[in-house]
Amino acid sequence: GTVTPFMPISILLTSRKAQSSVRLQYKQFLANQDCQEVTWDQVVDFWTDGGRRPQRIFDMMQPQLKPMQDDVLETIDLVRDAISQLVPLVAGDEGAFPTLHPDCRANLNRTINLAPEEAIFLAYLASLEPQRRREIVLSDKVNATSLTRQQILTEAELVQFAIAESEELSDNE
């Protein structure tokens, strides 16, 4: 068996094997960009079906279960706050995102409250070159600690990893 390198843990999202086909579609979508950097609008368009299905991102990955530790909860809040500052930087003035209410599926608060927009932002970061991703996350227009920024970069890397690893599901899985 192969040794899995130590993977940092996502505190925001979890990706199931069953969702691999959706990740694969996105991987192909990115491959079709001909080395052009994908735009925020394109990513939003893909993950909302052109605005018709704002929750589509959750077909690829779900919000994590709520952690028990207060410090992790605090980090999640800090990360979400930083993301809310980062989105306008990439979205431009129109902020081409349909206003979304937090998902109303009764999750009985077992999972963290993550808006589709926040998940899509991580998918967007995951779709960029690492250098570009760092430029965005480390922007001095955003008021966030370096730890918070590092966590966002980690989250994006994990999403990128999940997308990169998605392959056609073979019969024996």
Contacts in CASP RR format, 6 or more apart in sequence:
PFRMAT RR
TARGET T0000
AUTHOR 0000-0000-0000
METHOD contacts of the structure
MODEL  1
GTVTPFMPISILLTSRKAQSSVRLQYKQFLANQDCQEVTWDQVVDFWTDG
GRRPQRIFDMMQPQLKPMQDDVLETIDLVRDAISQLVPLVAGDEGAFPTL
HPDCRANLNRTINLAPEEAIFLAYLASLEPQRRREIVLSDKVNATSLTRQ
QILTEAELVQFAIAESEELSDNE
7 158 0 8 1.000
7 161 0 8 1.000
8 154 0 8 1.000
8 157 0 8 1.000
8 158 0 8 1.000
10 64 0 8 1.000
10 154 0 8 1.000
10 155 0 8 1.000
10 158 0 8 1.000
11 64 0 8 1.000
11 67 0 8 1.000
11 72 0 8 1.000
11 75 0 8 1.000
11 76 0 8 1.000
11 79 0 8 1.000
11 112 0 8 1.000
11 151 0 8 1.000
11 155 0 8 1.000
12 63 0 8 1.000
12 64 0 8 1.000
12 76 0 8 1.000
12 79 0 8 1.000
12 112 0 8 1.000
12 114 0 8 1.000
12 118 0 8 1.000
12 119 0 8 1.000
12 122 0 8 1.000
12 155 0 8 1.000
13 61 0 8 1.000
13 62 0 8 1.000
13 63 0 8 1.000
13 64 0 8 1.000
13 114 0 8 1.000
13 119 0 8 1.000
13 122 0 8 1.000
13 155 0 8 1.000
13 158 0 8 1.000
13 159 0 8 1.000
14 61 0 8 1.000
14 62 0 8 1.000
14 63 0 8 1.000
14 64 0 8 1.000
14 65 0 8 1.000
15 23 0 8 1.000
15 60 0 8 1.000
15 61 0 8 1.000
15 62 0 8 1.000
15 159 0 8 1.000
15 162 0 8 1.000
16 62 0 8 1.000
17 173 0 8 1.000
19 59 0 8 1.000
19 60 0 8 1.000
19 61 0 8 1.000
20 166 0 8 1.000
20 167 0 8 1.000
20 169 0 8 1.000
21 166 0 8 1.000
21 169 0 8 1.000
22 59 0 8 1.000
22 60 0 8 1.000
23 60 0 8 1.000
23 162 0 8 1.000
23 163 0 8 1.000
23 166 0 8 1.000
24 166 0 8 1.000
24 167 0 8 1.000
24 168 0 8 1.000
26 46 0 8 1.000
26 60 0 8 1.000
26 123 0 8 1.000
26 163 0 8 1.000
27 163 0 8 1.000
27 164 0 8 1.000
27 166 0 8 1.000
29 46 0 8 1.000
30 38 0 8 1.000
30 127 0 8 1.000
30 163 0 8 1.000
33 42 0 8 1.000
37 128 0 8 1.000
37 129 0 8 1.000
37 132 0 8 1.000
38 124 0 8 1.000
38 127 0 8 1.000
38 128 0 8 1.000
40 90 0 8 1.000
40 91 0 8 1.000
40 92 0 8 1.000
40 96 0 8 1.000
40 124 0 8 1.000
41 96 0 8 1.000
43 120 0 8 1.000
43 123 0 8 1.000
43 124 0 8 1.000
43 127 0 8 1.000
44 50 0 8 1.000
44 51 0 8 1.000
44 96 0 8 1.000
44 97 0 8 1.000
44 120 0 8 1.000
44 124 0 8 1.000
45 51 0 8 1.000
47 56 0 8 1.000
47 57 0 8 1.000
47 60 0 8 1.000
47 116 0 8 1.000
47 119 0 8 1.000
47 120 0 8 1.000
47 123 0 8 1.000
48 54 0 8 1.000
48 56 0 8 1.000
48 57 0 8 1.000
48 98 0 8 1.000
48 116 0 8 1.000
48 120 0 8 1.000
49 56 0 8 1.000
51 98 0 8 1.000
54 98 0 8 1.000
54 100 0 8 1.000
54 116 0 8 1.000
55 103 0 8 1.000
55 116 0 8 1.000
56 116 0 8 1.000
57 116 0 8 1.000
57 119 0 8 1.000
57 120 0 8 1.000
57 123 0 8 1.000
58 103 0 8 1.000
58 116 0 8 1.000
58 119 0 8 1.000
60 123 0 8 1.000
60 162 0 8 1.000
61 119 0 8 1.000
61 159 0 8 1.000
61 162 0 8 1.000
62 111 0 8 1.000
63 107 0 8 1.000
63 111 0 8 1.000
63 112 0 8 1.000
63 113 0 8 1.000
63 114 0 8 1.000
63 119 0 8 1.000
64 111 0 8 1.000
64 112 0 8 1.000
65 110 0 8 1.000
65 111 0 8 1.000
65 112 0 8 1.000
66 73 0 8 1.000
66 109 0 8 1.000
66 110 0 8 1.000
66 111 0 8 1.000
66 112 0 8 1.000
67 73 0 8 1.000
67 76 0 8 1.000
67 112 0 8 1.000
75 147 0 8 1.000
75 148 0 8 1.000
75 151 0 8 1.000
76 112 0 8 1.000
78 144 0 8 1.000
78 145 0 8 1.000
78 148 0 8 1.000
78 151 0 8 1.000
79 148 0 8 1.000
79 151 0 8 1.000
79 152 0 8 1.000
79 155 0 8 1.000
80 114 0 8 1.000
80 118 0 8 1.000
81 144 0 8 1.000
81 148 0 8 1.000
82 142 0 8 1.000
82 143 0 8 1.000
82 144 0 8 1.000
82 148 0 8 1.000
82 149 0 8 1.000
82 152 0 8 1.000
83 118 0 8 1.000
83 121 0 8 1.000
83 122 0 8 1.000
83 152 0 8 1.000
84 118 0 8 1.000
85 141 0 8 1.000
85 142 0 8 1.000
85 143 0 8 1.000
85 144 0 8 1.000
86 121 0 8 1.000
86 136 0 8 1.000
86 137 0 8 1.000
86 139 0 8 1.000
86 142 0 8 1.000
86 152 0 8 1.000
87 95 0 8 1.000
87 97 0 8 1.000
87 117 0 8 1.000
87 118 0 8 1.000
87 121 0 8 1.000
88 95 0 8 1.000
89 136 0 8 1.000
89 139 0 8 1.000
89 141 0 8 1.000
89 142 0 8 1.000
90 121 0 8 1.000
90 124 0 8 1.000
90 136 0 8 1.000
91 97 0 8 1.000
97 117 0 8 1.000
97 120 0 8 1.000
100 115 0 8 1.000
100 116 0 8 1.000
100 117 0 8 1.000
102 113 0 8 1.000
102 115 0 8 1.000
103 113 0 8 1.000
103 115 0 8 1.000
103 116 0 8 1.000
122 152 0 8 1.000
122 155 0 8 1.000
122 156 0 8 1.000
122 159 0 8 1.000
123 159 0 8 1.000
123 163 0 8 1.000
125 133 0 8 1.000
125 136 0 8 1.000
125 137 0 8 1.000
125 152 0 8 1.000
125 153 0 8 1.000
125 155 0 8 1.000
125 156 0 8 1.000
125 159 0 8 1.000
126 133 0 8 1.000
126 156 0 8 1.000
126 157 0 8 1.000
126 159 0 8 1.000
126 160 0 8 1.000
126 163 0 8 1.000
127 160 0 8 1.000
127 163 0 8 1.000
128 136 0 8 1.000
133 153 0 8 1.000
133 156 0 8 1.000
134 153 0 8 1.000
137 149 0 8 1.000
137 152 0 8 1.000
137 153 0 8 1.000
137 156 0 8 1.000
138 149 0 8 1.000
142 149 0 8 1.000
END
